[in-house]
Every structure is written in structure tokens, then in C-alpha cells.
Amino acid sequence: MTVIDPDTQTGWVPEADEADDEEEMPLSLRLSIADTLTLGNATCGFMAVYFTTTGILIPHLAGHDTGGMARHSAATAVILMLCAAVFDLFDGLVARKLRSSPMGAELDNLSDLISFGLAPAYFVLVYGLVADDAHQRVAALGAVVVLLAVVLRLARFSCVTMKDGMFQGMPSPFGALTVVSIVLLELPFVATLLAILGTAWLMVSRVEYPKPRGRLAGAMLSWIVLSMGLLAAWAFDAPSGQLLLQTGCALQLVMGAVIPLFATARRVNNFRDNRREARAAQLP
């Protein structure tokens, strides 16, 4: 409202209340609980890169004997990727139960790119630099393929609508854990590279993977906790720690290979059932 000053005959507008001057934060800038978990995912991925650099790469380049340090740092980096997977699992569950901000999907993709794209690709790159039988440039190429596979997978996830409860292509957290499991198995370099490339292909493939919900989410969480325990036993040189780690990594690879087979068999059976129903409908 404009008020006329009797002395100056000029108009002035009374100051608004202080509460009115304070504009509310735009809805698009408010972080929900799910967004906070997503940021925890990104933080774990970045710290995995940090431990891979400071505990494995830098001591190797400096020519130091890094036996124990490299083992502890490698285990820490992979445990951080596992923690990122836990954050990624729970941010989706929390977002469905409570709410997510308008930028939740973008935050999720960016965080996944750090934790399940950059971190495992960098792990492969450093493996190519420190392993005795590895070829640095070929390993660098494999690392680039892993990174690009995750980039393409996340971009496609934002554009393609899948039926409820299914992913198209190996989920990036599962792919990242499979890649680091391949490296930790310490297979011959050629076998390691081929397995990494195969995992990258599965991430961009059209193979359907079930989303971790209900019992499957509980099973995934249990597997992550078990993997953390195996990594800790290996890092602290527990009795049979190396064997336990290799067993866990081998199981991860088996799951990565078996799930696509089951998915393919289910698609074939569904196709046959549809054809059978179509033929039955055509009969008089």
C-alpha cells in the first residue's frame, strides 16, 4: 500500500515485515533425506579414488615396499565402493517411502558415475600400473571401456522406460563390484582384461536384471556385509584370508554370469508362451 507523506506530498511504501523479505528456499534446492544418502554415495566413491592413489599408486611410483599398505588400501577402497552401494540401495528405498527432491534423479546419476564408474575404472587403471604381468596401455583402455559403459548405462537409464521391477543391463553398482572382484582375483592379465570387458558389455546390454526390492534387497545387503568381512580378513592377513577373498570374488563373478543366463532363459520361455498363446487364439 502507498502512503502520502503530508510534509513532502510524496508517496512511499512501508517496509515489509522481515519475515516477508526472507524468500523461502526454492523447492528444487532443498535436499531430502534420500538426497543426503546419495551424497554419501558420491563421497564414498571419491574416497575410494583417494585411497587407491595414496595407498597403492603413489607408493608404487616412489619405489617403496607397499605389501601391507597396498593390501590395506585396496581393501579400504573396495569397502568404500561397497558402502557406496549401500547408500545407493537405501536412497532409492527412502525416496519411495518418504520423498525425493526434484534433483534427486540427477544427483543419483552423478553419484553413481563417481562411485561405480570413475572409482572402479581408476582401480583397473592403477592395477595396470602396479601388476607385474599387466600392460599399462591395454589396462588403461580397459579402464576407459568400463567408464564409458557406466556413462552409457546411466544415460540410457534416464531415457528408457523399463517395466516395473527390472533394469536393462547390469546395474552399475553390481558391475563395479564385479570389476574390482576380477582385479582382486589376480588372474592372468589376458583373462582379467577379457572378464572386465565382458562385464562392461553386460552393463550396456539389453539383459534384464531385477531391481533390489524386498527380499532381494535384503539378500544384496547381506552379501555386501559379507564382502566387507572378507575384505577385512584379507587386509589384516587373517588365517585363510586370501582364500576367503578369492572365494567371495569368484562367487561375485558366478552371480554376474548366472543372472544373465536366467534372464535370457526367462525371455525365451516368455517368447515361447506368447507364440503358443497366439497360435491358440488363431485356431477356430
C-alpha positions as CSV (number, residue, x, y, z in Angstrom):
1,M,0.0,0.0,0.0
2,T,1.3,3.5,-0.9
3,V,1.1,6.2,1.8
4,I,1.3,10.0,1.1
5,D,3.7,11.9,3.3
6,P,1.8,15.2,4.4
7,D,5.1,17.1,4.6
8,T,6.6,16.2,1.3
9,Q,3.4,15.1,-0.6
10,T,5.4,12.2,-1.9
11,G,4.5,8.6,-1.8
12,W,6.4,5.9,0.0
13,V,5.9,2.2,0.5
14,P,6.1,0.9,4.1
15,E,8.8,-1.7,4.6
16,A,7.6,-5.2,4.5
17,D,8.0,-7.4,7.5
18,E,11.3,-9.1,7.9
19,A,9.6,-12.5,7.5
20,D,8.2,-11.4,4.2
21,D,11.7,-10.3,3.0
22,E,13.1,-13.7,3.5
23,E,12.2,-15.7,0.5
24,E,11.7,-19.4,1.0
25,M,14.4,-21.7,-0.5
26,P,13.2,-23.0,-3.9
27,L,11.9,-26.5,-3.7
28,S,14.5,-27.6,-6.3
29,L,17.3,-26.6,-3.9
30,R,16.0,-28.5,-0.8
31,L,17.8,-31.7,0.0
32,S,15.7,-34.6,1.1
33,I,16.9,-37.5,3.3
34,A,17.3,-39.6,0.2
35,D,19.5,-36.9,-1.4
36,T,21.7,-36.9,1.7
37,L,22.2,-40.6,1.3
38,T,23.0,-40.1,-2.4
39,L,25.7,-37.5,-1.5
40,G,27.1,-40.2,0.9
41,N,27.4,-42.4,-2.2
42,A,29.4,-39.8,-4.0
43,T,31.7,-39.2,-1.0
44,C,32.5,-42.9,-0.7
45,G,33.3,-43.1,-4.4
46,F,35.7,-40.1,-4.2
47,M,37.4,-41.5,-1.1
48,A,37.9,-44.9,-2.9
49,V,39.8,-43.0,-5.5
50,Y,41.8,-41.2,-2.8
51,F,42.9,-44.5,-1.0
52,T,43.7,-46.1,-4.4
53,T,46.0,-43.2,-5.2
54,T,47.7,-42.6,-1.8
55,G,48.0,-46.2,-0.7
56,I,48.7,-48.0,-3.9
57,L,49.8,-45.8,-6.8
58,I,52.0,-43.2,-5.1
59,P,54.0,-45.7,-3.0
60,H,54.5,-47.8,-6.1
61,L,55.7,-44.9,-8.2
62,A,58.0,-43.9,-5.3
63,G,59.5,-47.4,-5.3
64,H,58.5,-48.2,-1.7
65,D,57.8,-51.7,-0.5
66,T,54.0,-51.5,-0.3
67,G,53.0,-55.1,0.5
68,G,50.9,-54.4,3.6
69,M,50.0,-50.9,2.8
70,A,48.8,-51.8,-0.7
71,R,46.6,-54.6,0.7
72,H,45.0,-52.3,3.4
73,S,44.5,-49.5,0.9
74,A,43.0,-51.8,-1.8
75,A,40.6,-53.3,0.8
76,T,39.7,-49.9,2.1
77,A,39.0,-48.6,-1.5
78,V,36.7,-51.6,-2.3
79,I,34.9,-51.4,1.1
80,L,34.2,-47.7,0.3
81,M,32.7,-48.8,-3.0
82,L,30.6,-51.3,-1.1
83,C,29.5,-48.6,1.2
84,A,28.5,-46.5,-1.8
85,A,26.4,-49.4,-3.0
86,V,24.7,-49.5,0.4
87,F,23.9,-45.7,0.1
88,D,22.7,-46.3,-3.4
89,L,20.4,-49.1,-2.2
90,F,18.9,-47.1,0.7
91,D,18.4,-43.8,-1.1
92,G,16.0,-45.5,-3.5
93,L,14.1,-47.2,-0.7
94,V,13.9,-43.9,1.3
95,A,12.8,-41.9,-1.7
96,R,9.9,-44.3,-2.3
97,K,8.9,-44.3,1.4
98,L,9.3,-40.6,2.1
99,R,10.0,-38.2,-0.8
100,S,12.8,-37.1,-3.1
101,S,13.7,-33.6,-4.3
102,P,13.3,-32.6,-8.0
103,M,17.0,-33.0,-8.4
104,G,17.1,-36.5,-6.8
105,A,17.5,-38.4,-10.1
106,E,20.3,-36.1,-11.3
107,L,22.1,-36.4,-8.0
108,D,21.8,-40.2,-8.2
109,N,23.2,-40.5,-11.7
110,L,26.1,-38.1,-10.9
111,S,27.0,-40.0,-7.7
112,D,26.7,-43.4,-9.4
113,L,29.1,-42.1,-12.1
114,I,31.7,-41.3,-9.4
115,S,31.3,-44.4,-7.3
116,F,30.6,-47.1,-9.9
117,G,32.2,-45.5,-13.0
118,L,35.2,-43.5,-12.0
119,A,36.3,-45.4,-8.9
120,P,36.3,-49.0,-10.5
121,A,37.8,-47.6,-13.7
122,Y,40.6,-45.9,-11.8
123,F,41.1,-49.2,-9.8
124,V,41.6,-51.0,-13.1
125,L,44.0,-48.3,-14.3
126,V,46.1,-48.5,-11.2
127,Y,46.1,-52.3,-11.4
128,G,47.6,-51.9,-14.9
129,L,50.4,-49.8,-13.4
130,V,51.3,-51.9,-10.4
131,A,50.7,-55.5,-11.5
132,D,53.8,-57.3,-12.8
133,D,52.2,-59.0,-15.8
134,A,49.9,-56.1,-16.8
135,H,50.3,-53.9,-19.8
136,Q,49.7,-50.3,-18.8
137,R,48.2,-49.0,-22.1
138,V,46.0,-52.0,-22.6
139,A,44.8,-51.8,-18.9
140,A,44.2,-48.0,-19.5
141,L,42.0,-48.9,-22.5
142,G,40.1,-51.4,-20.3
143,A,39.5,-48.7,-17.7
144,V,38.2,-46.3,-20.3
145,V,35.8,-49.0,-21.6
146,V,34.5,-49.5,-18.0
147,L,34.0,-45.8,-17.5
148,L,32.2,-45.3,-20.8
149,A,30.0,-48.4,-20.2
150,V,28.8,-46.8,-17.0
151,V,28.3,-43.4,-18.6
152,L,26.2,-45.0,-21.4
153,R,24.3,-47.2,-19.0
154,L,23.3,-44.2,-16.8
155,A,22.4,-42.1,-19.8
156,R,20.2,-44.9,-21.1
157,F,18.6,-45.4,-17.7
158,S,17.4,-41.7,-17.8
159,C,15.9,-42.1,-21.3
160,V,14.5,-45.6,-21.5
161,T,11.4,-46.6,-19.6
162,M,11.5,-50.2,-18.4
163,K,8.8,-52.3,-16.9
164,D,8.4,-52.0,-13.2
165,G,10.9,-54.0,-11.2
166,M,13.5,-54.5,-13.9
167,F,16.8,-52.9,-15.1
168,Q,18.1,-53.1,-18.6
169,G,21.7,-54.1,-18.5
170,M,23.8,-55.0,-15.4
171,P,23.2,-52.3,-12.7
172,S,26.3,-50.1,-12.3
173,P,26.9,-51.0,-8.6
174,F,26.8,-54.7,-9.4
175,G,29.1,-54.1,-12.4
176,A,31.5,-52.0,-10.4
177,L,31.8,-54.7,-7.7
178,T,32.2,-57.4,-10.4
179,V,35.1,-55.4,-12.0
180,V,37.0,-55.0,-8.7
181,S,36.4,-58.7,-7.9
182,I,38.0,-59.6,-11.2
183,V,41.1,-57.5,-10.3
184,L,41.3,-58.9,-6.8
185,L,41.3,-62.5,-8.1
186,E,44.7,-61.8,-9.6
187,L,44.1,-63.9,-12.7
188,P,46.5,-63.7,-15.7
189,F,46.3,-60.3,-17.4
190,V,44.6,-61.5,-20.5
191,A,41.9,-63.3,-18.6
192,T,41.4,-60.3,-16.3
193,L,41.0,-58.0,-19.3
194,L,38.5,-60.2,-21.1
195,A,36.4,-60.6,-17.9
196,I,36.4,-56.8,-17.4
197,L,35.4,-56.2,-21.0
198,G,32.7,-58.8,-20.6
199,T,31.3,-57.0,-17.5
200,A,31.4,-53.7,-19.4
201,W,29.4,-55.3,-22.2
202,L,26.8,-56.6,-19.7
203,M,26.3,-53.1,-18.3
204,V,25.3,-51.8,-21.8
205,S,23.5,-54.9,-22.9
206,R,19.7,-55.4,-23.0
207,V,19.8,-58.3,-20.5
208,E,17.1,-57.7,-17.8
209,Y,18.2,-57.6,-14.2
210,P,15.7,-57.5,-11.2
211,K,15.7,-54.4,-9.1
212,P,16.8,-55.0,-5.4
213,R,13.5,-54.8,-3.6
214,G,12.0,-56.7,-0.7
215,R,13.9,-60.0,-0.1
216,L,16.3,-59.3,-2.9
217,A,17.3,-56.0,-1.3
218,G,17.9,-57.9,2.0
219,A,20.0,-60.5,0.2
220,M,22.0,-57.9,-1.5
221,L,22.7,-56.1,1.7
222,S,23.7,-59.3,3.4
223,W,26.1,-60.1,0.5
224,I,27.7,-56.6,0.8
225,V,28.2,-57.0,4.5
226,L,29.8,-60.4,3.9
227,S,32.0,-59.0,1.3
228,M,33.2,-56.3,3.7
229,G,34.1,-59.0,6.2
230,L,36.1,-61.0,3.6
231,L,38.0,-57.8,2.6
232,A,38.7,-57.0,6.2
233,A,40.0,-60.6,6.8
234,W,42.2,-60.3,3.7
235,A,43.5,-56.8,4.7
236,F,44.6,-57.9,8.2
237,D,46.1,-61.1,6.9
238,A,43.7,-63.4,8.8
239,P,44.1,-67.1,8.5
240,S,42.9,-68.2,5.1
241,G,42.0,-64.6,4.4
242,Q,43.4,-64.8,0.9
243,L,41.3,-67.9,0.2
244,L,38.2,-66.4,1.6
245,L,38.6,-63.3,-0.5
246,Q,39.2,-65.3,-3.7
247,T,36.1,-67.4,-2.9
248,G,34.0,-64.3,-2.4
249,C,35.3,-62.7,-5.7
250,A,34.7,-65.9,-7.6
251,L,31.1,-66.0,-6.3
252,Q,30.6,-62.4,-7.4
253,L,31.7,-63.5,-10.9
254,V,29.5,-66.5,-10.9
255,M,26.5,-64.3,-10.0
256,G,27.4,-61.9,-12.7
257,A,27.4,-64.8,-15.3
258,V,24.4,-66.7,-14.0
259,I,21.9,-63.9,-13.7
260,P,22.0,-63.1,-17.4
261,L,21.6,-66.8,-18.2
262,F,18.4,-66.9,-16.1
263,A,17.2,-63.7,-17.6
264,T,17.8,-65.0,-21.1
265,A,16.1,-68.3,-20.3
266,R,13.1,-66.4,-18.9
267,R,12.8,-64.3,-22.0
268,V,13.0,-67.3,-24.3
269,N,10.2,-69.0,-22.2
270,N,8.1,-65.9,-22.3
271,F,8.5,-65.7,-26.1
272,R,7.5,-69.3,-26.5
273,D,4.5,-68.9,-24.3
274,N,3.4,-65.8,-26.3
275,R,3.7,-67.7,-29.5
276,R,1.8,-70.6,-28.1
277,E,-1.0,-68.3,-27.0
278,A,-1.0,-66.5,-30.4
279,R,-1.4,-69.9,-32.2
280,A,-4.1,-71.0,-29.8
281,A,-6.0,-67.7,-30.4
282,Q,-5.8,-68.3,-34.2
283,L,-7.4,-71.8,-34.0
284,P,-11.1,-71.9,-34.7
